[in-house]
Amino acid sequence: MDEDGDGGPCQHIESHKDHSIWVKPDISERMHSPAQKRTYCKKCGKIKYMGSARAKKMGFYVNLLKEIQRKAEVLNRRGITKHRLTHVQVRLILKELQDDEFFSDAFCTHQYSQWDRFKATLRKYCPLPEEAIEPVYRDFKG
């Protein structure tokens, strides 16, 4: 939550590049860059993500969820899995993702952390096997 207490997501005000801070990279980024100077939000203090895996918009995950729903239906008809992704589950997943401030904040979030949150939320409502979810994401163009 931001400082003015309205409870909504922060409208980020980026710091000037001269006032950037040095940040140790994540394990996945360590190979490419030992340390980076990054700007931050003056209101909430979140550090801006500067990598190439920018966060996706919600529409990408809506479409991906529909593709996973189709794949689950096919696997269910073939008898490979007993789980189906219903419309109610889809609405619950999307509602939870929209309410998640970290997931929808493109300022500090990257695509890989979004994918992890998406998978965790999906598996919370529908325990589809990993083998059913990963190929859809890998082949999805969005």
DSSP file with accessible surface (Angstrom, degrees, kcal/mol):
  #  RESIDUE AA STRUCTURE BP1 BP2  ACC     N-H-->O    O-->H-N    N-H-->O    O-->H-N    TCO  KAPPA ALPHA  PHI   PSI    X-CA   Y-CA   Z-CA
    1    1 A M              0   0  158      0, 0.0     2,-0.1     0, 0.0     7,-0.0   0.000 360.0 360.0 360.0 151.0    0.0    0.0    0.0
    2    2 A D    >   -     0   0   12      6,-0.7     3,-1.2     1,-0.1     5,-0.3  -0.312 360.0-103.5 -89.3 174.7    1.2    3.5   -0.6
    3    3 A E  T 3  S+     0   0  156      1,-0.3    -1,-0.1     2,-0.1    41,-0.0   0.767 110.1  67.7 -72.2 -27.4    1.7    6.3    1.9
    4    4 A D  T 3  S-     0   0   99      1,-0.1    -1,-0.3     2,-0.0    -2,-0.0   0.579 100.6-128.9 -76.5  -3.2   -1.4    8.3    1.2
    5    5 A G    <   +     0   0   59     -3,-1.2    -2,-0.1     1,-0.1    -1,-0.1   0.665  68.5 128.8  78.0  15.1   -3.5    5.5    2.6
    6    6 A D        -     0   0  109      2,-0.1    -1,-0.1     1,-0.1    -3,-0.1   0.643  67.0-131.6 -81.4  -8.6   -6.0    5.1   -0.2
    7    7 A G        +     0   0   42      1,-0.3     3,-0.1    -5,-0.3    -1,-0.1   0.357  66.7 116.0  83.7  -8.4   -5.4    1.3   -0.3
    8    8 A G  S    S-     0   0   23      1,-0.2    -6,-0.7    -7,-0.0    -1,-0.3  -0.271  77.3 -71.0 -86.1 177.6   -4.9    1.2   -4.1
    9    9 A P        -     0   0   82      0, 0.0    -1,-0.2     0, 0.0     2,-0.2  -0.332  60.3 -95.4 -67.8 153.1   -1.8    0.3   -6.0
   10   10 A C        -     0   0   10      1,-0.1     2,-1.1    -3,-0.1    31,-0.0  -0.444  20.2-139.0 -71.3 135.0    1.0    2.8   -6.0
   11   11 A Q        -     0   0  138     -2,-0.2    32,-0.1    -3,-0.1    -1,-0.1  -0.822  39.1-131.1 -90.0  94.1    1.3    5.3   -8.8
   12   12 A H        -     0   0   48     -2,-1.1     2,-0.6     1,-0.1    29,-0.1  -0.193  21.7-162.3 -60.5 134.7    5.1    5.0   -9.0
   13   13 A I        -     0   0   86      0, 0.0    29,-3.2     0, 0.0    30,-0.3  -0.965  22.4-138.6-113.9 109.9    7.2    8.1   -9.1
   14   14 A E  B     -A   41   0A  79     -2,-0.6    27,-0.2    27,-0.2     3,-0.1  -0.440  14.1-122.1 -76.0 138.4   10.6    7.0  -10.4
   15   15 A S        -     0   0    6     25,-2.4    -1,-0.1    -2,-0.2     2,-0.1  -0.311  37.0 -90.3 -71.6 160.8   13.7    8.4   -8.8
   16   16 A H    >   -     0   0  105      1,-0.1     3,-1.7     3,-0.1    -1,-0.1  -0.411  34.2-116.8 -70.3 150.0   16.2   10.4  -10.9
   17   17 A K  G >  S+     0   0  159      1,-0.3     3,-1.3     2,-0.2    -1,-0.1   0.799 114.5  61.6 -60.9 -28.0   19.0    8.3  -12.4
   18   18 A D  G 3  S+     0   0  124      1,-0.3    -1,-0.3    21,-0.0    -2,-0.0   0.756 104.4  49.4 -68.6 -22.6   21.6   10.2  -10.3
   19   19 A H  G <  S+     0   0  124     -3,-1.7    -1,-0.3    21,-0.1    -2,-0.2   0.132  84.2 131.8-102.6  19.0   19.9    8.9   -7.2
   20   20 A S    <   -     0   0   18     -3,-1.3     2,-0.3    19,-0.1    19,-0.2  -0.255  49.4-132.7 -66.7 160.1   19.8    5.2   -8.2
   21   21 A I  E     -B   38   0B  70     17,-2.5    17,-2.8    15,-0.0     2,-0.4  -0.848  16.9-110.4-116.5 153.0   21.0    2.5   -5.9
   22   22 A W  E     -B   37   0B 181     -2,-0.3     2,-0.4    15,-0.2    15,-0.2  -0.672  37.8-167.6 -82.1 131.9   23.3   -0.4   -6.5
   23   23 A V  E     -B   36   0B  28     13,-2.9    13,-1.9    -2,-0.4     0, 0.0  -0.972  22.1-126.7-126.6 133.5   21.4   -3.7   -6.4
   24   24 A K        -     0   0  177     -2,-0.4    11,-0.2    11,-0.2     6,-0.0  -0.600  38.9-119.0 -71.7 135.5   22.8   -7.2   -6.2
   25   25 A P        -     0   0    8      0, 0.0    -1,-0.1     0, 0.0     5,-0.1  -0.301  25.7 -99.2 -75.7 161.3   21.2   -9.2   -9.1
   26   26 A D    >>  -     0   0   79      1,-0.1     4,-1.3     3,-0.0     3,-0.5  -0.238  41.0-100.7 -66.2 167.8   19.1  -12.3   -8.7
   27   27 A I  T 34 S+     0   0  144      1,-0.2     4,-0.4     2,-0.2     3,-0.4   0.899 125.0  52.4 -59.5 -39.6   20.7  -15.7   -9.2
   28   28 A S  T 34 S+     0   0   83      1,-0.2     3,-0.2     2,-0.1    -1,-0.2   0.798 114.2  42.8 -69.1 -26.0   19.3  -15.9  -12.7
   29   29 A E  T X> S+     0   0   25     -3,-0.5     4,-1.9     1,-0.2     3,-0.9   0.586  88.6  89.6 -94.3 -11.4   20.7  -12.5  -13.6
   30   30 A R  T 3< S+     0   0  137     -4,-1.3    -1,-0.2    -3,-0.4    -2,-0.1   0.808  81.0  59.8 -59.7 -30.9   24.1  -13.0  -12.0
   31   31 A M  T 34 S+     0   0  170     -4,-0.4    -1,-0.3    -3,-0.2    -2,-0.1   0.886 112.9  36.1 -66.4 -36.5   25.6  -14.4  -15.1
   32   32 A H  T <4 S+     0   0  159     -3,-0.9    -2,-0.2     1,-0.3    -1,-0.2   0.789 129.4  18.1 -89.7 -29.8   25.0  -11.4  -17.2
   33   33 A S     <  -     0   0   20     -4,-1.9    -1,-0.3     1,-0.1     3,-0.1  -0.929  53.8-158.7-149.7 118.3   25.5   -8.6  -14.8
   34   34 A P  S    S-     0   0  113      0, 0.0     2,-0.3     0, 0.0    -1,-0.1   0.902  83.3 -10.2 -67.3 -39.2   27.3   -8.6  -11.4
   35   35 A A        -     0   0   45    -11,-0.2     2,-0.4     2,-0.0   -11,-0.2  -0.983  66.0-156.6-156.4 151.1   25.6   -5.6  -10.1
   36   36 A Q  E     -B   23   0B  53    -13,-1.9   -13,-2.9    -2,-0.3     2,-0.6  -0.971  19.2-129.0-133.1 150.3   23.3   -2.9  -11.5
   37   37 A K  E     -B   22   0B 103     -2,-0.4     2,-0.4   -15,-0.2   -15,-0.2  -0.867  39.8-178.4 -96.1 119.1   22.4    0.6  -10.6
   38   38 A R  E     -B   21   0B  20    -17,-2.8   -17,-2.5    -2,-0.6     2,-0.1  -0.930  24.5-125.5-125.7 148.8   18.6    0.8  -10.6
   39   39 A T        -     0   0    6     -2,-0.4     9,-2.4   -19,-0.2     2,-0.3  -0.356  27.4-157.8 -81.4 167.7   16.0    3.5  -10.0
   40   40 A Y  B     -C   47   0C  69      7,-0.2   -25,-2.4   -24,-0.1     2,-0.4  -0.896  25.8 -90.7-141.8 167.5   13.3    3.1   -7.4
   41   41 A C  B  >  -A   14   0A   1      5,-2.4     4,-1.3    -2,-0.3   -27,-0.2  -0.703  24.8-149.9 -83.2 130.5    9.8    4.5   -6.6
   42   42 A K  T  4 S+     0   0  129    -29,-3.2    -1,-0.1    -2,-0.4   -28,-0.1   0.762  93.5  46.3 -70.9 -24.7    9.9    7.5   -4.3
   43   43 A K  T  4 S+     0   0   50    -30,-0.3    -1,-0.2   -32,-0.1   -40,-0.1   0.943 129.9  12.9 -82.8 -54.7    6.5    6.6   -2.8
   44   44 A C  T  4 S-     0   0   45      2,-0.1    -2,-0.1   -31,-0.1    -1,-0.1   0.607  91.8-125.0-105.1 -14.8    6.7    2.9   -2.0
   45   45 A G     <  +     0   0   45     -4,-1.3     2,-0.1     1,-0.3    -3,-0.1   0.500  53.0 152.5  86.8   3.4   10.5    2.2   -2.3
   46   46 A K        -     0   0   55     -6,-0.1    -5,-2.4     1,-0.1     2,-0.4  -0.438  44.9-122.7 -69.9 142.5   10.1   -0.7   -4.9
   47   47 A I  B     -C   40   0C  60     -7,-0.2    -7,-0.2    -2,-0.1     2,-0.2  -0.691  25.9-115.0 -89.3 135.2   13.1   -1.1   -7.1
   48   48 A K        -     0   0   48     -9,-2.4     2,-0.4    -2,-0.4    60,-0.2  -0.447  23.1-125.5 -72.4 135.6   12.4   -0.9  -10.9
   49   49 A Y        +     0   0   14     58,-2.5    60,-0.1    -2,-0.2    -1,-0.1  -0.691  28.7 178.2 -80.4 128.6   13.0   -4.1  -12.9
   50   50 A M        +     0   0   82     -2,-0.4    -1,-0.1    58,-0.1     4,-0.1   0.303  39.6 110.0-115.0   6.1   15.4   -3.4  -15.7
   51   51 A G  S    S-     0   0   17      2,-0.1     3,-0.1     1,-0.1    -2,-0.0  -0.071  78.3-107.8 -79.1-178.2   15.8   -6.8  -17.4
   52   52 A S  S    S+     0   0  122      1,-0.2     2,-1.5     2,-0.1    -1,-0.1   0.638 101.2  81.3 -86.2 -15.4   14.5   -8.1  -20.7
   53   53 A A  S    S-     0   0    5      3,-0.0    58,-2.5     0, 0.0    59,-0.3  -0.492  71.2-173.6 -91.1  67.8   11.8  -10.3  -19.2
   54   54 A R  B     -D  110   0D 125     -2,-1.5    56,-0.2    56,-0.2    53,-0.1  -0.219  32.3 -91.4 -61.4 153.1    9.2   -7.5  -18.7
   55   55 A A        -     0   0   20     54,-0.7     2,-0.2    51,-0.4    -1,-0.1  -0.326  40.4-126.4 -66.5 143.7    6.0   -8.3  -17.0
   56   56 A K        -     0   0   76     54,-0.1    -1,-0.1    -3,-0.1     2,-0.1  -0.577  23.4-110.5 -88.0 156.6    3.1   -9.4  -19.1
   57   57 A K    >>  -     0   0  180     -2,-0.2     3,-1.0     1,-0.1     4,-0.9  -0.360  32.8-102.8 -81.4 166.8   -0.3   -7.7  -19.0
   58   58 A M  H 3> S+     0   0   43      1,-0.3     4,-2.0     2,-0.2     3,-0.3   0.838 116.6  66.0 -62.0 -33.2   -3.4   -9.4  -17.6
   59   59 A G  H 3> S+     0   0   40      1,-0.2     4,-2.4     2,-0.2    -1,-0.3   0.854  95.5  57.8 -59.2 -34.8   -4.8  -10.1  -21.0
   60   60 A F  H <> S+     0   0   27     -3,-1.0     4,-2.3     1,-0.2    -1,-0.2   0.933 109.1  44.3 -59.7 -44.9   -1.9  -12.5  -21.7
   61   61 A Y  H  X S+     0   0    0     -4,-0.9     4,-2.2    -3,-0.3    -2,-0.2   0.805 109.4  56.1 -75.4 -26.6   -2.8  -14.6  -18.7
   62   62 A V  H  X S+     0   0   43     -4,-2.0     4,-1.9     2,-0.2    -1,-0.2   0.952 112.2  42.7 -64.7 -48.5   -6.5  -14.6  -19.5
   63   63 A N  H  X S+     0   0   85     -4,-2.4     4,-2.0     1,-0.2    -2,-0.2   0.893 113.5  52.1 -65.1 -39.1   -5.7  -16.0  -23.0
   64   64 A L  H  X S+     0   0    0     -4,-2.3     4,-2.5    -5,-0.2    -1,-0.2   0.908 107.3  52.8 -63.5 -39.7   -3.2  -18.5  -21.5
   65   65 A L  H  X S+     0   0    1     -4,-2.2     4,-2.3     1,-0.2    -1,-0.2   0.896 107.3  51.7 -64.7 -37.4   -5.8  -19.6  -19.0
   66   66 A K  H  X S+     0   0   69     -4,-1.9     4,-2.1     2,-0.2    -1,-0.2   0.898 109.9  49.6 -65.1 -39.3   -8.3  -20.3  -21.8
   67   67 A E  H  X S+     0   0   74     -4,-2.0     4,-2.4     2,-0.2    -2,-0.2   0.907 111.0  48.9 -65.5 -41.2   -5.6  -22.4  -23.6
   68   68 A I  H  X S+     0   0    2     -4,-2.5     4,-2.7     2,-0.2    -2,-0.2   0.892 108.8  54.5 -64.7 -37.3   -4.9  -24.3  -20.5
   69   69 A Q  H  X S+     0   0   28     -4,-2.3     4,-2.0     2,-0.2    16,-0.3   0.925 109.5  46.8 -62.4 -43.3   -8.7  -24.9  -20.1
   70   70 A R  H  X S+     0   0  138     -4,-2.1     4,-2.1     2,-0.2    -2,-0.2   0.918 112.6  49.6 -64.2 -42.8   -8.8  -26.3  -23.6
   71   71 A K  H  X S+     0   0   79     -4,-2.4     4,-2.5     1,-0.2    -2,-0.2   0.910 110.2  50.5 -63.4 -41.5   -5.8  -28.5  -23.0
   72   72 A A  H  X S+     0   0    0     -4,-2.7     4,-2.2     1,-0.2    -1,-0.2   0.883 108.8  52.5 -64.1 -37.5   -7.3  -29.8  -19.7
   73   73 A E  H  X S+     0   0   55     -4,-2.0     4,-2.3     2,-0.2    -1,-0.2   0.917 110.3  47.5 -64.5 -42.7  -10.6  -30.6  -21.5
   74   74 A V  H  X S+     0   0   40     -4,-2.1     4,-2.0     1,-0.2    -2,-0.2   0.930 112.6  48.7 -64.3 -44.6   -8.7  -32.6  -24.1
   75   75 A L  H  <>S+     0   0   18     -4,-2.5     5,-2.1     1,-0.2     6,-1.1   0.862 111.1  51.5 -64.8 -34.4   -6.7  -34.5  -21.5
   76   76 A N  H ><5S+     0   0   44     -4,-2.2     3,-0.9    -5,-0.2    -1,-0.2   0.910 108.9  49.4 -68.4 -43.2   -9.9  -35.2  -19.6
   77   77 A R  H 3<5S+     0   0  170     -4,-2.3    -2,-0.2     1,-0.2    -1,-0.2   0.853 110.6  50.9 -64.0 -34.5  -11.7  -36.6  -22.7
   78   78 A R  T 3<5S-     0   0  182     -4,-2.0    -1,-0.2    -5,-0.2    -2,-0.2   0.545 114.0-119.2 -79.3  -9.1   -8.7  -38.9  -23.4
   79   79 A G  T < 5S+     0   0   63     -3,-0.9    -3,-0.2    -4,-0.4    -2,-0.1   0.620  80.1 121.0  82.1  14.5   -8.7  -40.2  -19.8
   80   80 A I  S   <S+     0   0  116     -5,-2.1     2,-0.3    -6,-0.2    -4,-0.2   0.869  80.2  15.0 -77.9 -37.3   -5.2  -38.9  -19.0
   81   81 A T        -     0   0   17     -6,-1.1    -2,-0.3    -9,-0.2    -1,-0.2  -0.954  57.8-147.1-135.6 156.0   -6.4  -36.7  -16.2
   82   82 A K  S    S+     0   0  190     -2,-0.3     2,-0.3    -3,-0.1    -1,-0.1   0.512  71.7  98.3 -95.1  -8.9   -9.5  -36.4  -14.1
   83   83 A H        -     0   0   76     44,-0.1     2,-0.3    43,-0.0    -7,-0.1  -0.608  47.7-176.8 -89.7 141.7   -9.2  -32.7  -13.6
   84   84 A R        -     0   0  124     -2,-0.3     2,-0.8    -8,-0.1   -15,-0.1  -0.945  26.5-128.0-128.5 153.2  -11.1  -30.1  -15.6
   85   85 A L        -     0   0    6     -2,-0.3   -12,-0.1   -16,-0.3     2,-0.1  -0.885  31.9-159.8-104.5 106.0  -10.8  -26.3  -15.4
   86   86 A T     >  -     0   0   69     -2,-0.8     4,-2.2     1,-0.1     5,-0.1  -0.324  30.1-109.5 -83.1 167.7  -14.4  -24.9  -15.0
   87   87 A H  H  > S+     0   0  116      1,-0.2     4,-2.3     2,-0.2     5,-0.2   0.854 119.7  55.0 -64.6 -34.4  -15.5  -21.4  -15.8
   88   88 A V  H  > S+     0   0   79      2,-0.2     4,-2.4     1,-0.2    -1,-0.2   0.928 107.9  48.4 -65.0 -43.5  -16.0  -20.8  -12.1
   89   89 A Q  H  > S+     0   0   43      2,-0.2     4,-2.6     1,-0.2    -2,-0.2   0.903 109.8  52.9 -63.3 -39.7  -12.4  -21.8  -11.4
   90   90 A V  H  X S+     0   0    6     -4,-2.2     4,-2.6     1,-0.2     5,-0.2   0.932 110.0  47.7 -61.1 -44.9  -11.2  -19.5  -14.2
   91   91 A R  H  X S+     0   0  158     -4,-2.3     4,-2.4     1,-0.2    -2,-0.2   0.905 112.3  49.5 -63.8 -40.1  -13.1  -16.6  -12.7
   92   92 A L  H  X S+     0   0   77     -4,-2.4     4,-2.3     2,-0.2    -2,-0.2   0.912 111.6  48.7 -65.9 -40.8  -11.6  -17.3   -9.2
   93   93 A I  H  X S+     0   0    0     -4,-2.6     4,-2.4     2,-0.2    -2,-0.2   0.946 113.5  46.2 -63.4 -47.9   -8.1  -17.5  -10.6
   94   94 A L  H  X S+     0   0   27     -4,-2.6     4,-2.4     1,-0.2    -2,-0.2   0.890 111.3  52.4 -64.0 -38.5   -8.4  -14.3  -12.5
   95   95 A K  H  X S+     0   0  117     -4,-2.4     4,-1.8    -5,-0.2    -1,-0.2   0.930 110.9  47.1 -62.5 -44.3  -10.0  -12.5   -9.6
   96   96 A E  H  X S+     0   0   56     -4,-2.3     4,-0.8     1,-0.2    -2,-0.2   0.898 113.0  48.6 -66.3 -39.2   -7.1  -13.5   -7.3
   97   97 A L  H  < S+     0   0    0     -4,-2.4     3,-0.4     1,-0.2     7,-0.2   0.891 110.8  50.5 -68.4 -38.0   -4.5  -12.5   -9.8
   98   98 A Q  H  < S+     0   0  109     -4,-2.4    -1,-0.2     1,-0.2    -2,-0.2   0.848 110.9  49.3 -67.5 -33.7   -6.1   -9.1  -10.4
   99   99 A D  H  < S+     0   0  104     -4,-1.8     2,-0.8    -5,-0.2    -1,-0.2   0.641  88.0  97.7 -79.3 -14.8   -6.3   -8.5   -6.6
  100  100 A D     X  -     0   0   40     -4,-0.8     4,-1.7    -3,-0.4     5,-0.1  -0.662  59.4-163.5 -78.9 109.6   -2.6   -9.4   -6.2
  101  101 A E  H  > S+     0   0   58     -2,-0.8     4,-0.7     1,-0.2    -1,-0.2   0.880  87.4  51.2 -63.4 -38.6   -0.7   -6.1   -6.2
  102  102 A F  H >4 S+     0   0   61      1,-0.2     3,-0.7     2,-0.2    -1,-0.2   0.909 107.7  53.1 -66.2 -40.7    2.7   -7.7   -6.9
  103  103 A F  H 34 S+     0   0    2      1,-0.2    -1,-0.2    -6,-0.1    -2,-0.2   0.896 113.9  40.5 -64.3 -40.8    1.4   -9.7   -9.9
  104  104 A S  H 3< S+     0   0   70     -4,-1.7     2,-1.0    -7,-0.2    -1,-0.2   0.477  89.2 100.9 -91.1   0.2   -0.1   -6.6  -11.7
  105  105 A D    <X  -     0   0   20     -3,-0.7     4,-1.3    -4,-0.7     3,-0.5  -0.719  44.7-179.5 -91.0  99.7    2.8   -4.2  -10.9
  106  106 A A  T  4 S+     0   0   65     -2,-1.0   -51,-0.4     1,-0.2   -57,-0.2   0.598  71.0  75.1 -75.2  -8.7    4.9   -4.0  -14.0
  107  107 A F  T  4 S+     0   0   28      1,-0.2   -58,-2.5   -59,-0.1    -1,-0.2   0.925 116.7   9.2 -69.3 -44.2    7.3   -1.6  -12.3
  108  108 A C  T  4 S+     0   0   25     -3,-0.5     2,-0.3   -60,-0.2    -2,-0.2   0.468 110.7  89.5-118.6  -3.2    9.1   -4.1  -10.2
  109  109 A T     <  -     0   0    0     -4,-1.3   -54,-0.7   -60,-0.1     2,-0.3  -0.703  54.9-156.4-100.4 147.8    7.8   -7.5  -11.4
  110  110 A H  B  >  -D   54   0D  33     -2,-0.3     4,-2.0   -56,-0.2     3,-0.3  -0.770  32.8-102.7-118.5 169.2    9.3   -9.7  -14.1
  111  111 A Q  H  > S+     0   0   39    -58,-2.5     4,-2.3    -2,-0.3     5,-0.1   0.833 115.6  54.9 -60.3 -35.7    7.8  -12.3  -16.3
  112  112 A Y  H  > S+     0   0  128    -59,-0.3     4,-2.0     2,-0.2    -1,-0.2   0.896 108.7  46.1 -72.0 -38.3    9.2  -15.3  -14.4
  113  113 A S  H  > S+     0   0   19     -3,-0.3     4,-2.2     2,-0.2    -1,-0.2   0.876 112.1  52.9 -71.1 -33.8    7.9  -14.3  -11.0
  114  114 A Q  H  X S+     0   0    3     -4,-2.0     4,-2.6     2,-0.2    -2,-0.2   0.919 108.3  50.7 -62.5 -43.2    4.5  -13.6  -12.7
  115  115 A W  H  X S+     0   0   15     -4,-2.3     4,-2.7     1,-0.2     5,-0.2   0.910 109.2  50.8 -62.8 -41.4    4.6  -17.1  -14.1
  116  116 A D  H  X S+     0   0   95     -4,-2.0     4,-2.3     2,-0.2    -1,-0.2   0.923 112.7  45.8 -62.8 -43.1    5.4  -18.6  -10.7
  117  117 A R  H  X S+     0   0   95     -4,-2.2     4,-2.4     2,-0.2     5,-0.2   0.896 112.2  51.9 -65.5 -40.6    2.4  -16.8   -9.1
  118  118 A F  H  X S+     0   0    0     -4,-2.6     4,-2.7     2,-0.2    -2,-0.2   0.940 111.2  46.9 -61.2 -46.8    0.1  -17.8  -12.0
  119  119 A K  H  X S+     0   0   40     -4,-2.7     4,-2.7     1,-0.2     5,-0.2   0.914 112.0  50.1 -62.5 -43.3    1.1  -21.4  -11.6
  120  120 A A  H  X S+     0   0   63     -4,-2.3     4,-1.3    -5,-0.2    -1,-0.2   0.914 113.3  45.7 -63.2 -41.9    0.6  -21.4   -7.9
  121  121 A T  H  X S+     0   0   10     -4,-2.4     4,-1.4     2,-0.2    -2,-0.2   0.912 113.1  50.3 -67.3 -41.9   -2.8  -19.8   -8.2
  122  122 A L  H  X S+     0   0    0     -4,-2.7     4,-2.4     1,-0.2     3,-0.4   0.943 111.8  47.0 -61.5 -44.8   -3.9  -22.2  -10.9
  123  123 A R  H  < S+     0   0  105     -4,-2.7    -1,-0.2     1,-0.2    -2,-0.2   0.755 104.3  63.0 -72.4 -21.9   -2.8  -25.2   -8.9
  124  124 A K  H  < S+     0   0  131     -4,-1.3    -1,-0.2    -5,-0.2    -2,-0.2   0.896 116.7  28.2 -65.7 -40.4   -4.6  -23.8   -5.9
  125  125 A Y  H  < S+     0   0   64     -4,-1.4    -2,-0.2    -3,-0.4    -1,-0.2   0.712 136.4  21.7 -95.2 -25.2   -8.0  -24.0   -7.7
  126  126 A C     <  -     0   0    1     -4,-2.4     2,-2.7    -5,-0.2    -1,-0.3  -0.866  68.9-145.4-147.1 109.1   -7.3  -26.9  -10.1
  127  127 A P        +     0   0   67      0, 0.0    -4,-0.1     0, 0.0   -44,-0.1  -0.290  34.8 167.1 -76.8  61.7   -4.5  -29.5   -9.4
  128  128 A L        -     0   0    1     -2,-2.7    -2,-0.1    -6,-0.2     5,-0.1  -0.478  42.7-100.6 -69.9 146.8   -3.6  -30.0  -13.1
  129  129 A P    >>  -     0   0   38      0, 0.0     3,-1.7     0, 0.0     4,-1.0  -0.325  24.8-118.6 -68.0 151.7   -0.3  -31.9  -13.6
  130  130 A E  H 3> S+     0   0   57      1,-0.3     4,-2.3     2,-0.2     3,-0.4   0.834 112.8  64.2 -57.0 -33.6    2.8  -29.9  -14.4
  131  131 A E  H 34 S+     0   0  146      1,-0.2    -1,-0.3     2,-0.2    -3,-0.0   0.685 102.4  49.3 -67.7 -18.6    3.1  -31.7  -17.7
  132  132 A A  H <4 S+     0   0    4     -3,-1.7     4,-0.4     2,-0.1    -1,-0.2   0.758 115.9  40.4 -89.1 -26.4   -0.2  -30.2  -18.8
  133  133 A I  H  X S+     0   0    0     -4,-1.0     4,-1.9    -3,-0.4     3,-0.3   0.911 106.5  57.5 -90.4 -47.4    0.6  -26.6  -17.9
  134  134 A E  H  X S+     0   0   53     -4,-2.3     4,-2.6     1,-0.2     5,-0.2   0.887 103.9  50.3 -58.1 -46.9    4.2  -26.2  -19.0
  135  135 A P  H  > S+     0   0   29      0, 0.0     4,-2.2     0, 0.0    -1,-0.2   0.879 109.1  52.8 -63.4 -33.1    3.9  -27.1  -22.7
  136  136 A V  H  > S+     0   0   18     -4,-0.4     4,-1.2    -3,-0.3    -2,-0.2   0.939 112.4  44.6 -65.6 -43.8    1.0  -24.7  -23.2
  137  137 A Y  H  < S+     0   0   37     -4,-1.9     3,-0.3     1,-0.2    -1,-0.2   0.914 113.1  50.8 -65.8 -42.7    3.0  -21.8  -21.7
  138  138 A R  H  < S+     0   0  164     -4,-2.6    -1,-0.2     1,-0.2    -2,-0.2   0.887 118.0  37.8 -63.5 -39.8    6.1  -22.7  -23.7
  139  139 A D  H  < S+     0   0  112     -4,-2.2     2,-0.3    -5,-0.2    -1,-0.2   0.565  91.3 109.7 -90.0  -8.5    4.1  -22.8  -27.0
  140  140 A F     <  -     0   0   41     -4,-1.2   -76,-0.0    -3,-0.3    -4,-0.0  -0.501  42.5-175.3 -75.6 130.1    1.8  -19.9  -26.3
  141  141 A K              0   0  185     -2,-0.3    -1,-0.1     1,-0.0    -4,-0.0   0.728 360.0 360.0 -95.6 -27.7    2.5  -16.8  -28.3
  142  142 A G              0   0   67    -82,-0.1   -79,-0.1   -79,-0.0    -2,-0.1   0.667 360.0 360.0  69.9 360.0   -0.1  -14.6  -26.6
